[in-house]
Amino acid sequence: MTATDTSAQSMPRFCGIPTFMRTPLAAHPSEIDIGIAGVPYDGGVTARAGARYGPREIRNMSSLTRAIHHVTGFNPFSTCRIGDVGDVPFSNLYEVEQAHDDIRRFLTPFFASGKKMLIAGGDHSITYPVFQAMQPARPLGMVHIDAHTDTWDSFAGSKFTHGSPFRRAVEAGLLDPKRTIQIGIRGAQNSDSGWRYSLDSGMRVVFIEEFDRIGVDAVIAEARRVVGDGPAYLSMDVDGLDPVFAPGTGTPEIGGLTTRETLQLIRGLDGLDLLAADVVEVAPPYDPSGNTALLGATLMYEALCLLAASYCSGK
């Protein structure tokens, strides 16, 4: 596999193995610079399941995505070796902590080899074992796009739901709350403990009303200020967008970001030291049109461009 191997991408879009953007399958870290992995797991949801189908449909819709970015002219496939490493193989889907161990074990060799990774979820609980697999030398900064802070504590007896990954990550010393910004937060809650934890721990929380008031450019500047020059992670929950754009998700909240705002926001993160990124909570059963999966694939491509540019810069 070479950086310029685009033979599969030149095939008709309905042909070939449905890897992400029809990139080559990769079995070993030595074959890639950036790996794309699926985590088909939604055992951490607190309401509507369905995100287990997210990686498959994101891959299907990614056949519509082309290589060269129309704004920057950047082609991530011409700069580094990109491969789809497949899905996490689960040994136990019915115990959340054991399923998270499967995620951690699968991804650890790639991160240990210094590879950048792009993850398709799955519910948001998967980000905590991704952080564990990364084993960062210092706590990560994070840009987090979401309707929810995901810093609640326990729910129905579990501390590892999709509402708690970033609280667990801070407690484990994997995430630096003072280098974390959460963007698009909204929606009523039965408890304010998640909002309070984020704010009290030092996270910068941009509620959707502030986003509307100050605008995308100001939020980009704030994100860059908060994250700084250190290693960082980009986590994108599709429920950060308004459900008119992303109905296929388990916990929709009206009044969210538009697709254009989200694309502008992501592109404004160019130059950050991103080690990995994820797109989570795509739940195809709630959107038979496929538009939410197309959104997921597009966000994956935008994140891939950021990771590839970061790789080229030596970060």
N, C-alpha and C positions, 0 to 999 in steps of 0.2 A: 504494500500500500504506500503510495506517495502522496505528497501534499497536493499534487495536481491531478490525481486520479479522479476524473469526473465522468467516467464511462457510464456508470449506473445513472447518474443524473441526466445524461443525455437520452436515456431511454424514454419511451412514452410513460407518462406518470402513473398509469395503471399497471405497469409491469415491474418486475423485480421484487426482491425481498423488501417488505415494508419497514426498513430501518428508518431512523430519523433522517429526513431529507435524503434517503437512500444512500447514506454513507456506508462504507464498508463495515462489516461485522469485525469486532476486535475481541480476541480472547485473552490478551495479555497486555499489561501496562506498557511493555516495550514497543508495542505496535502503534502507540498513539502519543500525541501531546495533549489533546483534549478528548475526554471520554464523555459519551452521553449514555446515561443509565435510566432505566425505568424502575419505578418503585410502585407496583400495583397493589397498594395496601390502603384500606380505609377502615381498619379496625379501631381507629382512634376517634371516629366521629361521634358527636354528641346528639345528632339527630339523623339526617338523611344520608344513607350510604350511597355509593355509586362511583366514587373517585378511584376505586380499584380498576375501573375501565379507562381511566385517564391516559396512561402511557400508550395504550394500544391505539386509541383514537387520535391522540396527538401525533403519533407516528403516521397514521393514515392521512391526516390532513396536511402533514408536513410535505407530502409529495407535491403540494401546490406551491411550496416556498422555493424561491430561486436563490442562487448563490450570491450575486453581486448586489450590495446595498444601494438603493436608488438615491440616497442622500449623500453618502460618503464615497461611493464607488469602491468600497472595501469588499474584498472577497476572502472570507475567513478560510476557505478551503485551499486557497493558493498560498497561504502563509504558514500553515502548520498541519500536522496529521490529525485528522478528526475521525473518530470511529464510534460506532454504537456498540456498547459492551453488553447490551441485552438487559434483561430484567433480573432483579434480585430473586433468587430461588428461596422460597420460604419453606422452612421445616415445620413451622407451627404458626398458623394464621389466627388461632383462637386465644392466644395469650399475648397481650400487647407487648409486654417487655421482651418476650422471647422473639416475637416478630421483629422488634427493634434490634435485637442482637443479630438477627439474620442480615438486616440492612447494614449494620456496622461492619460485620465480618466481610460482606461482599465488597464494600467500598474501600475498606482500609488498605488493601494492597495498591490501589490506584493512587490514593493520596500519599501513601508511604513512598511511592516512586516519584513523587513530585508532580503528578499530573493535575491539571485543572479538570473539574468535573461539572457537567450540566445535568441536572436531575429533573425527571418528569414524575410528579406524583400522580396519584396518592394524595392522602389527606395531609394536613400540615403537621401532624405528629411526627412525620418521617424526618423533619429537619433536625430534630434533636439527635437521633442516631447518625445522621450525616455529619453533624458537628463532632460527635464522638469519633467517627472514623477519620476525620481530618486531624485530630490531635494537634491543634495549632500550638506553635511555640509560644505564642502570646494570645490572649483573648482577642477574638475577632471583632471588628466593627461590622455593622450591618445596615443595609438599606432594605426596609421591609415595607412592601406595598400590600395593603390589606384593609378590610373593613373592621377587623378586630385586632386587638393587641396580642392575643395569644399568650398572655402572661397571667392567666388564671392559675389557681392551684389545683385542687383535685375536683373530680366530677364523678359521681356515682361510684366512688370507691377507687378510682384510678387517678394517679398523678401524671399520666403519660398520654392524655388525650390531645386532640388537635387544638385545644384551647390553652395548652400549657407549655409548648416546646421551648419558648424563649425564657420563661421563668426557670425551667430546669437547666437550660444552658448557662444562664447567669450563675445559678447556684453551683454548677459544676466547674466554674471558672473558664468556660469555653467562649463566652460572649461578654464583651465589655459594654455594659449598659450606657456608659457615657459616650461611646462611639456608635450608638445605635439610634436610628431615626425610623419612626413608624408613620406611614403616610396614607391618608384616606380613611382614618378611623371614624366610625359612625355607628349608629344603631343603638336603641335602648337595650339595657341589660337588667337582669334581676339582681345583680350585685355589681358594685363599682370596684371590686377588689383588683380586677385586671388593670383598669385604668390607673388606680392608685399605685399598684406595684410598678408599672412602667414609669410613672412620673416620679415616684419616691426613689426609685433606683437610679434615676438620672437619665433615662431615655428621653429623647426629643420626640414628642407625640404631636403630629400634625393632624388635627381633626379636619374633616372635610370642609367645615365652615372656614377654617383658617386657610386651607388650600384655595378655596374660592376667593377669599379676600385678597391674598397676596399674590396669587398666580403661580404658574408653573416655573417660570424662571427663578423666582425668589425661593421656591421650594428646592429646586436643583442646587442653588447656591448654599442653602442651609444644609442640604444633605452632604455636599462636599465639605463644608466646614465641620460638620459633626463627625464624619467618618475619618477625615484627615488623610494622612499618607500611609497609614498602617494597613495590614492585611484585612480584607473585608469579604463579605458574603452578600449576595443579592437574593432575596426571597420574595417571590411574587405569588400571592394568592389571587386567583381570578375573581373572588368576590370583592376585591378592592375596586373593581369596576362596577358600574351600575348594571343591574341585571337585564336592562334592555340590551346590553352588549354581551353579557355573560349569564344567560339564564341557567346554563347547565352547571350548577354548583350547589353544594349541600346547604349552605347557610347564606342565602342572598340577602342583601341589604340595599334598599333603594337609595337613590341620591349619591351614587358613587362617581368615580372617575370615568371619563370617556376614553375610547380607544386612542384618540389623537393625543389627549393629555398624557396618557400612559406611555405612548411611544416617545413623546417629547421628553418625558421625565427620564426614561431609561437611557435614551441617547445622550442626555446631559451628564451621565455618570462616566463617560469615556475618560480614561486616564486614571481611574481609581485602581488600587491594587487588589483586584478581585481574584480570589482563589477558586471560587465555585459559585454556582447559582442554582436556583430551583424555580419551577412553576408547579403549583399545587392546586388541588381542589377542583380540577376539571372533572365533572361528573356527567358523562355523556347521556345517561338515561333520561336526564331532565331537559335535554335539548336535542330532539331528533333532527333538527336542521343541520347540526354539525358545526354551527358558528362558534360555539364556545371552544370546541377542540381546535378550530382554525385559529382562534385567538391564542390558545395555549401554544400552538406550533409557532405562531408569529412572535410571541414573547420569548420562546425558546431561541428562535433565530436571532432576535435582537440581543439576547444575553450571550449567545455564542459569539457574536461580533465583538462584544465587550471583552469576553475572555480571550479571544484570539488576538485582539489588539494589545491586551495586557501581556499576553505571552510574547508577542513580537517585541514589546518594549523591554523585555527582560524582567518584568515584575513577577 
